């Protein structure tokens, strides 16, 4: 494992630092979700795109920087110091548009990739359904062929950013006579097309980042199809693997954050840092955080050497999400009655732990639940036998659905 930048990487880091110092807004816009915050996010995305920093690893002809994965990581590290990672474009550029680039025709790619990189258009991912849980292949939203068109009916749920997205990719059932993994097709859709209804979901955190999306006789062209008919599961795997990598990238809260709180906090038992039980938890979180850090360094080392990272990157999400929930819960408990205050101007550390606690449950679901990821690690990393699937060869229409 190599902890140092190569001379070329050090040169790029210096260049990125200089550009960020000259161009990054000194203050991040507040009020996520309002027009001012969105405008600031789009302006920053456009500024990065014009300098080739928006999607560093993408080809220049598609609006990218034509750079390396390590350059992308380095820029992300430096950009994080300015707090300008707004999040509106993560799903589109990290999951949806790469799927479009891999499976769409040249006309579609030419139409959508550039505007997405510049931040002019935002995308969402329409996979999860009320009756499917974490089983993406259990999708019941259907598309029926009608000449050169398809007609979509059904419902998706937990769709992040659907209320402000311009376009989305959607996985639908196109042949119920085939087993569930073999009868689906992927399409891109206009989120403002007739028959598409988006209903924001009010979350426990007070926000409404997730949505229900209803499709009622939504007519789309076959030209909007991504990949072969009934082969949508293979297409979706491209999106899902990108999603798990993005979700597992880190939480922002770690052992050092709660240690900062504990140093200045007195409980009914005395100083928090003097509590032996807390110190034992702190040691566990430290070990987890160091393990995650060095696992990511291992991935970065492989990228720096031009190698393909191994399966260790799949571990990050399951550890990071669980640790965020544990840390946040412990901190809120430590604050006692003041833990219920989520006003960032009053609560310690700008209410970071309150926000972390409210969002952590969703993070353990997004990108695959803990149980799904444990199966993936067991089967694909450790080589253990796969789960028995009694529905493997059963037509989707013949699968039991409950009473």
N, C-alpha and C positions, 0 to 999 in steps of 0.2 A: 504494500500500500504506500502511495506517495502523497505526502501532505502538502507539497509545494507546487506552485505554478511552474510550468515549463517557461523558458524565456519568451516563447510566443504568447503563452497565456498571460504572463505578467505584462507584456506589452499591451495586449488587448484590455486587461483590467485597468491599466493606467489610462488608456484611451476612453474606456467606458466611464471611469470616474470623472475625467475632465468634462466629458459631454454632459453627464448628469449634473455636475456642479453648475454648468452654464445654462442648462435647460430645464431641469426639474423644478416644479413649483415648490416653494419653500414651505408651504402649508397645504395639507390635504383638505379638500372640500368636505364639509360635514353634511349630515342629512341624507344618508344612503337611501336611494329610491326616489328622491325629489328631482325636479328638472335641473336644478343647479348642479347637483352632484353628478347626474348623468352627463351634463354638458362638459363638466370638468374632466370626467373620465374619457369622453370621446376626444376632447382636445388633446389630452396627454397621449392617447393611443395614436392619433394622427401624427403628432410630433415625433413619436418613436418610429412610426412607419416611414416617415420621410427621411429618417436617418438610417434606416435599415436595422433598427433594433426591435421592431414589433414582433417579428417571428424570425429569429436569427438563423435557424436551421433550414428554413424553407428556401427554395430557389429564388433568385432575384427576379426571374420572370413572373413569379407569382406574388411579388411584393415583399419577399423575405430578404434576409441579409446574406444568404449563401454561405453561412458560417457553420461552425461545428457545434455539437451538443455541449461541449465544455464551455464554449463562448456564451452559449445561452444560459448555462448555469451561473457563470461568472457575472453576467449582466444582471441576472435575477438577484444574486447576492447583493450587488451594489445598489440596485434599484430599491430593494427592501429597506435600505437605510433611510430612504426619503418617504416611505409610506405611501407610494403611488400605485400600489397594486390594487386596483378598484374591484376586480372580480367579475365585472359584467361580461367580459370577453373570454373568460376561462373555459366555459363549456363549449362555446362555438369554435374557438381556435384550438383548444386542446382535444376535443372529441368529435364535434360535428363536421367541421370543415375538412379535417384530415380524412374522414370517411368519404366526403364528397370528392376530395382529390383522388382517392383510391379507386372509386367506383363510378363516378359520373362521366358523361361524355365531355369532350373538349369544350363545347359551347357552354355547358353548365358551369364548368370550372372557370372559364373565362369570365362568366357573368358574376360569380359569387365570391371567389377567393380574394380578389383585390379589395372589394368593399369591406369584407370581414376583417382583413388585416388592418385597414385604415380605421376601423371602428365605426364605419358608416352604418353597418348592419349587424344585428346581434342574433345569435342562434340559440335554440334550446333543444333538448333531447327528450323525446316522447317515447319512453319504454314502459315504465311501471304502470300496473293496473290494479284496481281495487281487489280483484279476486286472485291476483297472481302472487302477491307478496314479493319475495326476492327471486321468484322463478320467472325470469324474463320470458322464457319460452312458453309460458302459460297464457300468453296474450290472447284476448278474445275480441279485441277491436278488429273488425274485418274489412277487407277491401274486395269488392266484386267487380269483375271485368265487364266493361260496357263499351264495346268497340275499341277505339284507341284510348279510352279513358278508364279510370277506376273510380268507384264510388265507395267512400269510407264512412263507416258508422261505428260508434263505440265510445269508450272513455279511457283517458289516461289520468294518472294522479301523481302527486309529489313532483311535478315538473318544475324545476327551478328556473326562474326568470321568464316563464312563458308570458307573463303579463306585460313585459317590455320587449319581448323578442319579435323580430321581423320574420324569421324563418325557423324551421325546425326539421329534424329528421324523425321519422315515425316508423315503428315496426308493427306490422299488421298481419293478421291471419288471412291468407289467400287460398288455402286448400285444406279444409277441415278433414278431408279423407286421408291425409298423411299424418304420420306421428308428429308430435308437437314441435320438434326441432326442425322438421323438414317441410313445413307448410306455411312458412312466413316469408314476407317480402319487405324490403326497406324502401321508403320513398322520402323525398324532401317535400316540404309543404310550405305554403305561404300562411303564416299565422293569422292573417287578416282576410283569408278567403271566406266566402259565404259558407255558413254551416260550422265554422270553428268558433267555439265559445270558451273563453278562459275565465275561470272563477278563482281568485286568490284565496288561499287558506290562511286564516288567522292563526298564528303560531303562539306557543306559550311565551316566547321571547318578546312578543308584542309586534313583531314584524310579519310580513306576508310575502316571503321569498318563494314559497312553494305554491303550486296551483293545481286545480282540477281542470282538465281540458276535455270538452265534449265535441264529438264529431257527428253531425247530422247531415247525411247525404252530401258529404264534401266531395266534389268532383275534381279529380286531378288527371293530368295527362300521363300516359305511359312514359313520356320523356322524363318524368320526374322520378322514375325508378332508379334505385341504386343497387346494381348487381342483378343477377338473374332472378327470374320469378321463382318463388318457393325456396330460395337460397339465402333468405334474409338473416338466418341465424349466424352463418359464417361472416356476413357483413357486420352484424352487431358485435361480434367478438372483437373486431378492430376498434369499435367505439368503446366497449367495456374495458378493454385492457388500458386504453388511454385514460379512461375515467379513474380506474383504480390507482394509476400512477399519479394522477393529478391530486386526488383526494388524500393520498398517503404522503404528500409532500411536506407535512409539518403543520403544527397547530398554532404556534406563536406563544403558547404558555408551556413552560416546563418547570423542572425542579427549582431553577434559579429564581423564577417569578414568585413561587410560593415561599421560597426562603427569604426573599426581600420583604414579603408581608410578615412573616413570622418574626423577623428581627425586631420589628417595631410594634408588635402586638402583644398585649397582656391578656391572658385568659383568667378564668376564676381559679386556675391552678398555678398562676404565675406566668412568667414569660413563655411564650409559645415555643421558642427554641430550646427551652429547658425541659420540655415534655419528652420523656424517653420514647413513648409510643410514636409521637410525631417524628422524632429523629430517625426511628427505624423505617417509617414510611418514606421519609426524605431520602434515606440511603437507597431504598428500592427504586424510587423514581430516578435517582441519579444514575444507577446502573442501567435502567431501561433507556434513559436519554443518551448515555454514552454508547450503548449498544446500537441505537438507531443512528447516531452520528457517524459511527465508524462503518456501519453497514452502508450508509449513503456515500461515505468516502470511498468504500470499495467499488461502488457503482461509478463514482466519478473517476477513479483511477482507471477503470476499464475503458471509460469513454475517452479519457485523456490519451490512452495508448492506442486508440482506434479500434478497440475490441468491443464486442457486444456484451453488455452486462448480463450476469446470470440471473437466476430466479430470485435472488435475495431481495430485489426491490419490491416483490409482492408482499413482504413481511411488514413494510413500513406502515401501511394504512391500518392494519389491525392493531398494532401496538400503539400508534400515535392517537387513534381515536379513543381507545380504552383509557390511556393515560390522561388525556384531556378531561374525561369524565371523573376519574378518581381525584385528580388534582383540584379541579373546580369544586367538587363536592366537599373535599376536605377543607378548602379555604373558606367556603361559605359557612360551613359548620364552625370553623375557628372564629369567624367574625361574630358568631352568636346572633343576637337579635338584629345586629346591623347587617347581617348577611342578606336580609330581604331587600335592602336598598340597592337598586340597580341604576341609580342616577350617577352617571360618570363624574359629575362635578362634586359629589359628596362621598361616594363609596371609594375605598382604597384602590389604588392602581386603576383608576378610571372604570371601575366596575368590570374589569377584565374577567374575573372569575365568575361573576353572575352571568355574563354573556356566554362564557365557555360552558357553564353548566347547562344553560338553556339550549345551546346548539349541539352539545356533544352527543345526545341521544340520536339526533338526525344524522350526525356524521358516522355513527356506527352502523347506519343503514345505507347511507349513500355509497354507491360504488360496490355494493354487495355487503350483506350482513356479516357479522363476525363468523357465523356458522358456515356461510358460503365460502368465505376466505380460508377458514380452517380446512375445509374439504379440498380447496385448490392447493393449499400448501402441502397437505398430507399426500395428495395424489400426484401432483406435478413436481413438487420439490423433493419430498421424502420418498416417493415411489411406492406408497402404500396402495393396497387394492382399492378400487373405486367403490362407491356406494352401489348397492343393488338397485336397479331401476326396473320396476315391473311395468312401467308405461313406455318402455323404449320402442316397442314395435306396435303400439296400440294407436289406431287412428284417433286424432284429437277429438272428433265428434263422439267417439265411444268412451271417452274418459269419464269416470264418475265425477259429478260436480256437487254432491251433497244434496240435501233435501230442499 
